[in-house]
Amino acid sequence: MGQLDGRHAVVTGGGTGIGRAIAEALRDAGAAVTVTGRRREKLEDVAGCLPVAMDVADEASVLAGMAEARAAHGPIHICVANAGVAEGRNLAETDADFWRWMMGINLDGCLYTFRACIPDMLEAGWGRAIAISSIAGVKGLKGAAAYTASKHGMIGLVRGLAADFVSKPLTINAICPAYVETDIVTYNLERIMARTGKSEAEAMALMQGANPHGRLIDPAEVAQMALYLCSDAAGSVHGQALQISGGEI
């Protein structure tokens, strides 16, 4: 018997990186898992999980995707709002379109996802809502003000909803990883190399050095935190922004 037998979990952005690691951990713990994302082919790679094509920045798409998930696995007990984008731009480069794109996916997407799932948890009498924010949600990230604002906003959303539902049988929390070994790191490596002329090894050393313990974080480390938050042992952990950041203070 798995600790999450009988639970239905939805993980947005579940086809790659942190989302995939969380989806696989929840699946292995016994949950029926739905993974969502815009690229269905990536979702189909996650064995044992239901793939649902969905755009978190479009509330109608979120509602349709959650309806498809419920039709397959029933009410949603665990919601992991992981889908997001990460790109740094300075103030002069941060035009209105870039700002809305960043907020639409990271912050609006988290709101739409939670709003579609939390009623199921209230009806079931048990639930876990988890936002995957970032270390940029608790500190300022140089050269990435829009990204930082979106991730701070996610934590504000979590804290506000946690206050709203403090007496209800669910928990709402955020996880704040520092630099994790994912495709986003690969993308940022290419940008660093293009901008600075550094070699791949030098650019990687910069990324690793941004974490105080001097290495990239394994996605499995984030997944284990999510698994803990879904456990009965975390029933009193509510409204928190939990850092996995290699000693960032």
N, C-alpha and C positions, 0 to 999 in steps of 0.2 A: 504493500500500500504506500503510495506516495503522499507526501504531506499536503499536496494540493489536489488530490483526487476529487472530482466533482466540481472543480472550479473552472470557469472559462476566462481565459486571459486574452486581451488584445494588446498587441505591441505595434505601435506605429513606427514606420521606418524600420521594419523588422527584417529586411532582406540582407542587410550588411552590417558590419561593425558592431557597435554596442547593442543595437536593437536585435540583431541576430543572436548575439551571445545571451542576451536576456531571454529571448524567445526559447532558445534551446535549453536553458536552465529551468525555465518554468515547465516546459514540456517534460523534461527528465524528472521533475518533481511531481508529475502526475496530472498537471493541468491540461485541458484542451486549449490549444493556442491558435489564435488567428493572428497572422502577420499582415500588415498593410503597407502599401507604398505605391509610388507612381509607376514603378517598373515591375510589372508582373513577373518577368523572367527571373529577376533576382529573388522574388518571393518564392518561386517554385523550387529554388535550390534548398530551401530550409525544410529538411525532411520532417515529416510528421506534423506539420503545421498547415492550417488552411490559408491559402493566399487570397487576399482581397485587394484589388486595385482601388486606390483611394488617394485623393489629394487633400491633405489636412488644411490647406489654405482656403478650401472651398467647402463651406458648411453643408451645402446640399450633397456634395460628394461624401462627406463624413457621415451624414445621416444614412445615406444609401449603403455605404460600406458597413456600418454597424448593423443595419438591418440584415444584410447578407450574412454577417458573422453570427447574429442571433438565430437566423434560420437554420444554420448548421450546428451550432453548439449551445443554443439557449442563452439565457441572460448573462450579461457580462459582470464578472465579480472582480476582475483585476484589469486595470487600465494603465498602460505604460505609454505616456506621451513622449516618445523618443524622437520622432521625425524632426529634422532640423537642418539648417544650413549654417556654414561658418565661412565668413570671408571678411577680411580686414580692409577697410578703406579709411583714408584720412578725411577730415571734415570737408575739404574742398571737393573731394570725389563723391561724397555722400549726398547724392541728389535725392529728390522725393521718390523717384521710382525705386532706387536701391533701398531706401529706408522702408518703404511699404512692402517690398519683396521680403526683406529680412523679418519685419514684424509679422507679416502675413503668415509665414511658415512657422517661425519659432514661437511667437506669442499668441497670435490668433488661433493657430493650429492647436496649441495646448488647450486653450479655452474651448474650442469646438469639440475636441476629443473628450475632455472631462464632462462637458455639458451633455454629451450624447450617452455617456456611460454611467455617471453617478446615480441617475434615477434607478437603474437596475440594481445597484448596490443597496440603495435604501430599501427597495422592495424586498430584496433577498435577506436583509438583515446582516450583511457582511460585505465588506469591500475594501479594496486597496487601490488608490490612485497615486501614481508616481510620475513626476515630471523629470525628465533628464535635462537638467540645466547645464551648468558649466562652472568652472572656477571663475569664469568671467561674470557669473551671477553674483559673486560676493566680493569682487575686486575689479578695479578698472584695468582693462586690457589695452595697452598702448597700440594706437593705430587701428582700433576696431571699436569705435564708440557705438555704432549702430548695433553690432553684435552684442556688445556689453549691455546695452540698454535692453535688448530683447531678452537676454538671459536673466538680468535683474528683474525684468517684468514677470518672468515665469515664477520666480521665487515670491514676488509680491502676490501673484495670483494664488499660489499654493497657500501662503499664509492667510490671505483673506478668506479663501474657501475653508481652510482648516478652522478658522474662527466661526464661520457660519455653521459648520457641521460638527462642532466639538462634542456635542452630546449624542451624536448618531453613531451607529455601529460600523464605521468605516474610518480609515486613516488616509490622509493626503500629505505627501511629502515630496521633496525634491532631492535628487542626487546631483552633486556638482563635481564632475571629474575634471582633472587638469588634462594635459595632452595624452591622448589615448592612441594606441597603435591601430589606426583605421585608415580608410581611403582618404579621409579628410587630411590626415598628416601627409600622405603622398601628394595630394593636391597642393598643400601649403609648401612642401619641399620644392616643388617646381616653381612656385611663385618666388620663394626666397632666392633660388638659384638665378632666376631671370632678373630679379631686382638688384642683387648684390654681386653677381658673378662668382659666387662661391661654388665649390664643388659639392656633389651630392653628400659626401661624407661630412664636409664642413657644415652644410645646411642641416643635416641630421643631428650633428652635435649641438647646434643651436636649439633645435626642437627638444632634444633630450635634456639639455641644460636648463630649459625653462621650468622643468619639474625639479623641485629642490633635491629629490633623491637621485637625480641624474639619469633617469631612464624613462622610457615611455610606459604608460600604464597598460596592462593587458585588459582587453575587453571583458575577460572572465572575472576580473576583480570587481568591475562594475555590476556584472550579472549577479555575483554573490551578494552584493549589497541589496540589490533589488529582491533577490530571493529571501533574504532576511526580513525585509520590510513586508513581505507577503506572509510571513510566518506568524503563528500565534504569539511568539515571543516578542514581537514588535507591536503588539496591540496598543501600547501606550505611547508609541513614537508617532507624533502627529504634528504637522505644521513645521517640520524641520528641513533645513538645507544641509544635507550630509555631504561633506567633502571627501573625495578620494583623490588626493592631490600630492601625495609624496612629501608631505610635511609643510605645505604652504600654510602660512599663518597670517 
